[in-house]
């Protein structure tokens, strides 16, 4: 949570960006209750795996399909309206 009471749930991946991620029940509840909930998906963190990309999705449960399981699966990440920051390799 930042100084403006916005919540950021960070999901990180070594390889390519997934199109489905899991939220824990507590993360899901926070996303349902907050109008200022951001899902931040960072991918390509493993050296040589893929370009590093940061995707920020505001209020993901209002824009993406989801289905509960023991965790909550949120789909459509790559097609979501979001801010995407690709990073060039420094090698």
C-alpha positions in Angstrom: 0.0 0.0 0.0 1.3 3.4 -0.8 0.9 6.8 0.9 -2.4 7.4 -0.9 -3.9 4.1 0.4 -3.6 2.4 -3.0 -3.0 -1.4 -3.0 -0.5 -3.0 -5.3 -0.4 -6.8 -5.6 2.9 -7.8 -7.2 3.3 -11.1 -9.2 6.7 -11.9 -10.6 7.8 -14.5 -13.2 11.2 -15.6 -14.4 10.0 -16.4 -17.9 7.4 -15.1 -20.3 4.3 -13.3 -19.0 1.5 -15.7 -18.1 -2.1 -15.0 -19.2 -3.5 -16.5 -16.0 -2.4 -15.7 -12.5 -3.5 -16.8 -9.0 -4.7 -14.6 -6.2 -4.9 -15.9 -2.7 -8.3 -15.5 -0.9 -6.9 -12.5 1.0 -5.7 -10.8 -2.2 -9.0 -11.5 -3.9 -10.9 -10.0 -1.0 -8.7 -6.9 -1.0 -9.3 -6.6 -4.8 -13.1 -6.9 -4.4 -13.2 -4.3 -1.5 -10.9 -1.6 -2.9 -11.4 0.8 -5.8 -7.7 1.5 -5.7 -6.3 -2.0 -6.2 -3.6 -2.5 -8.8 -2.4 -5.9 -10.1 1.3 -5.6 -11.1 2.7 -8.4 -13.2 6.5 -8.4 -13.8 7.9 -11.0 -16.2 11.1 -12.0 -17.9 13.2 -11.7 -14.7 15.4 -14.7 -15.4 18.5 -13.9 -17.4 18.0 -14.6 -21.1 14.4 -15.8 -20.6 12.4 -13.0 -22.2 12.4 -9.2 -22.2 11.5 -7.8 -18.7 8.0 -6.4 -18.8 5.9 -4.6 -16.1 2.1 -4.6 -16.6 -0.1 -2.6 -14.3 -3.9 -3.3 -14.3 -6.2 -1.1 -12.2 -9.2 -2.9 -10.6 -8.5 -6.2 -12.4 -11.6 -7.9 -11.1 -13.8 -5.4 -12.9 -12.1 -6.0 -16.2 -10.9 -9.6 -16.3 -12.7 -12.9 -16.0 -11.9 -14.9 -12.8 -12.9 -18.2 -11.2 -12.5 -19.2 -7.6 -10.7 -22.4 -6.6 -8.7 -22.8 -3.4 -7.1 -19.6 -4.9 -8.7 -17.3 -7.4 -7.6 -17.6 -11.1 -7.6 -14.4 -13.0 -7.4 -14.7 -16.8 -6.8 -12.4 -19.8 -3.7 -10.7 -18.4 -2.0 -10.2 -21.7 -5.1 -8.7 -23.3 -6.2 -6.5 -20.4 -6.4 -2.7 -20.6 -3.2 -1.9 -18.7 0.0 0.1 -18.6 2.9 -2.0 -20.0 6.5 -1.2 -19.6 8.9 -3.4 -21.7 12.6 -3.1 -20.8 15.5 -3.5 -23.2 18.2 -6.0 -22.4 21.4 -4.3 -21.1 23.6 -7.2 -22.4 
